[in-house]
Amino acid sequence: QVRLVESGGGLVQAGGSLRLSCAALGTNALGWFRQAPGKEREFVAGISWSGGTKSYSDSVQGRFTISRDNAKNTVYLQMDSLKPEDTAVYYCAAGPFIGVNIKHYTDWGQGTQVTVSS
């Protein structure tokens, strides 16, 4: 079992930036997902163990950047040009490979709230 702890969420105005962190010991691929009230959890971004492969959803491509520092056992999600529709609880998840389906991931963090005001 992999322990994942997210941090860095908060309240920001539209157009602003936030950086989320996920402390992740013993992980392989890591993904970021988000879930807004009344909506299903959706894939945001994923990164392989080496960091050489990255994937983004169409809704965040060009605005969000995923990266990892394996020496610090941490994965980051840099979120720029935030929009009100980015408001959600953001989760990091660990799995054997990057995938957009939540079923690909075996371990989940507790989530961190991101709120973007208009």
C-alpha positions, 0 to 999 in steps of 0.5 A: 500500500502506498501512502499519498498526502496532498497539499497546496490547495486553497482559494485563488482568483481566476487567472491565478496560480497554485502548485499542488504537491503529493508526497508519495513513497514507493510509487510508480506512476502517479496521476492527479484527478479532480472531483467537483460537486455533483460530478464524477472524478476525472483525470487531470494529469499523469506522470510515469516513474521516470518523469519521461512520460506525461499526459494531460486532459484536454481541459488543462493542457497548456495550463497545468504542468505535472512534474516529480522529484523522486529524490524528495518523493514528491509529485507536483501539479503547477496550475496556471491561468486558473478558471472557476471551472477548475474548482474541485477537490484534487486527488493524487493517485498511484498505479502501475501506469498512467491511465485516465480511468480511475480503475488503473490506480490502486492508492489514493490521497485524501484530497485537497480543495482548490477554489477559483473565484471569478 
